[in-house]
Amino acid sequence: MPSRKPAVYFIFITLILDVLGIGLIIPVLPRLVESFAHYDIVTASRLYGALGALYALMQFVCAPIIGSLSDRFGRRKVILVSLFASAIDYGILVLAPNITWLFIGRILTGITGANFSAAMAYIADVSPPEKRAANFGLMGAAFGIGFIIGPALGGLLGQHGIFGIPALRAPFAVAGVLTLLNWIYGCFVLPESLAPENRSPFSWARSNPIGAFRAFRSHPAAIQLAITYFLLHLAHQVFPATWVLYTEYRYKWNPFQTGLSLAVVGFVVAIVQGGLTRVVVAKFGEKKTILTGMTIATIAYVCYGLAHAGWMVYLILCFGALGGVTMPTVQSVVSRQVGADEQGRLQGALMSLASVTGILGPLILTSLFSYFIQPNAPAHLPGMPYFFSAVLVLAALFAMRHALRRITLLPPKSGAPPTPA
């Protein structure tokens, strides 16, 4: 097995490039859908929700397969094959002549995007238990850095285009090139993380979406944690599902303004998950970190729904980012519930859970948004999706408090051993 520290940073750089490609297209994809829907925002909202749900459905089906394949053949091969296929998918999206081809492209992108389960298993492979929260937070920082550059650049390209490529297609072209460079980078510098003695046979029975959840069956504490994980992810779906549509409708933001706001999101997430998570967990322990983070997230979602001016969003972003300490800490706790030979399967199951939220979230949240902006709505509440997310986090908070009675958490670093919460 490669040394731990270099391996973590290799996958860190790989994820930055991967997320950068994804971040590029976020400011323009809803607007491309609008162009196919003749700029009817209600229809476009529903189509965009269907696109997001279909993308997540592909991840739901494929994530456990990819996770189990990585348990059998190693993380490196699976990650590299998925990256190469992603570059091809972006090429299809550049050329999509109508909404049907856009749906085909998103199906393929959803399949290849399931490689995050292998990447998260990679981190679990090379991280000792006491450093997993910090390293999962570092991966959150990779997402943050990718989203600092990606959406801002995507918004700029979405305004002006590049090399004669139409503005709404240019981010897809650049994303494809970056993903290809990511693949080349990985071919040369990404070492294998899974030792031969920790590999397990591939099984279709446990690699189908339902079979993947059997990873939780023999670990009751993991089931309760998975419920929390599910609710938090479902709440978070409000951002990819409605952010561009919401800010365009409510604040009249253009692609560059939307991309700039997402870049700020990336910046604060990188700070919180890359540095603050390890400090907070070490100082306050996992229990206080998780519960406080959820409380902050609940307040932030309510504030997003109430904000009537665009400048307010930036203040809420900075405050709400503090809630980002929750997810890597929860993920670390879940990963400690299984052995080294099941990490890929577990991460695949978690990815499937996240994908279920990606199926339900866009459908529910864009429907709420489109319904409450229609002229015949009982009340004009464009912020309704954010209020709904606040309720979901509250439910996750109650589920987590129940789960904490049955698991052992890492306390503040005081020299004492972990004690049951």
Secondary structure, 3 states (H helix, E strand, C coil): CCCHHHHHHHHHHHHHHHHHHHHHHCCCHHHHHHHHCCCCHHHHHHHHHHHHHHHHHHHHHHHHHHHHHHHHHCHHHHHHHHHHHHHHHHHHHHHCCCHHHHHHHHHHHHHHHHHHHHHHHHHHHHCCHHHHHHHHHHHHHHHHHHHHHHHHHHHHHHHHCECCECCCCHHHHHHHHHHHHHHHHHHHHCCCCCCHHHCCCCCHHHHCHHHHCHHHHCCHHHHHHHHHHHHHHHHHCHHHHHHHHHHHHHHCCCHHHHHHHHHHHHHHHHHHHHHHHHHHHHHHHHHHHHHHHHHHHHHHHHHHHHCCCHHHHHHHHHHHHHHHHHHHHHHHHHHCCCCHHHHHHHHHHHHHHHHHHHHHHHHHHHHHHHHHHCCCCCCCCCCHHHHHHHHHHHHHHHHHHHHCCCCEECCCCCCCCCEEC
